[in-house]
Amino acid sequence: MADAQKIVDLNAYRRTTAQGLEATSTLAVEVTRETSNTKLTDLTDLYEKSDQENDFVSVVTSRVARLKQQLHEAKLGDNIDKDDAVSLLKAELPNLFALDDWSDGSSAVILALHHSLRNSKGIALSADQYFAVERAVGRLLQAPFLSFDNGLDVVDELKVAGFDTDPEEASILYGLLNE
Amino acid sequence: MALELDDFQIITGVLELRYPDHFLIWDNSGAFWQELANELAPLKVKQAEPNGVSVRIDKHAQAALGIDRASITVTKPGAHCERLKELAIKIVPALITKVKIDQFSRIGMRVVFEKAFSSREEAAKYVFENTSFPERKDNLMNVSGQGLDPELGFRSESESKGYSVKILARQGRIVDFNLPAGFEQLQPTQEELVKNQVLIDVDYYVHSVTLADQVSAEQIVDGWIKVIRRDLTKVING
């Protein structure tokens, strides 16, 4: 490097004010304690798992995680694998709903999943439907305290995928009311 | 000798939630405070500025809402921060639904434990004897004699979580002790208004991005105070 290139113009590091050049410079990199952490918090970072198996966080991080994993793995398998994974989910949903600590939004998602799968009457799910179910379970796993509005967004995704998310009995009621 | 947390009582509990600058507080702050006023009436405004409002909830509790953070501060919150939890259950959901905070950059719980002593020297001695305070030698930095008001602090962090602990001995004075007219004979002496105490100030936090839909204030306060009570002496005693 030529010697001329080694010359640093200190004024380039000084802030210009109306009165002229300010004495302060920013030659050193500023270090602050606030760092921009972009890592997404894991549930186990936020909540302490208790020794009890039925503890809410333990259930979410073990049983819901297992259901999500099964749905994910079956996606790569054949229709029988997918059907098995969906059947397991179907059997587990009433137990999940019985837990106390879900938010209103998460309860709405569990209920919608329950009715969606019941109303499909054992017919194999389409790819869109399977994806919507997996996504809904993933949302419960990631954020079990969904606000009601965000929960309804997930329910809407199930509806868009072609599910009937209301209880079967409700359609009879709608029919009677519309008569 | 090892420090025992059972000798201490919690004098302050704080739950602080930080978020990226949230300009909607200028629109939604009123709705947030009104909802809390309906639930926790009567609220008394302590300070109100464009970038933040702080409110007194009762004699022992106050809450603040700012452009980048909100906090709940409770003095004498209970052995397991029960009062802090009661307030957090009401305030945090309102923060999410009314102010429309959808993610937090840091959630922290700060708890201050206190043990009272009869003299300043005794308090200092307790810190020297029960913590890993570095060995003191006379005349270092021109300080000699029995050390007073020692203070020891440290921090440890992982990618998502962290804690900082500060242990200190100090002498404080009760300044706002006013008796009603006619009871002047009960006025304590100046010596009685002096407090010699050892404080352990713990800040336990998650500093990764937390979605609002992941937050249950009840479970956070409940779980974190258990963690603090379980591990704090191990952190200090090694």
Interface residues (C-beta under 8 A of the other chain):
Chain A: T35 N37 T38 K39 L40 T41 D42 L43 D45 L46 Y47 E48 F56 V57 D101 S103 G105 Q142 A143 P144 F145 L146 S147 N150
Chain B: I96 T97 S105 I107 E159 S160 K161 V206 H207 S208 V209 T210 L211 A212 D213 Q214 V215 S216 Q219 I220 G223 W224 K226 V227
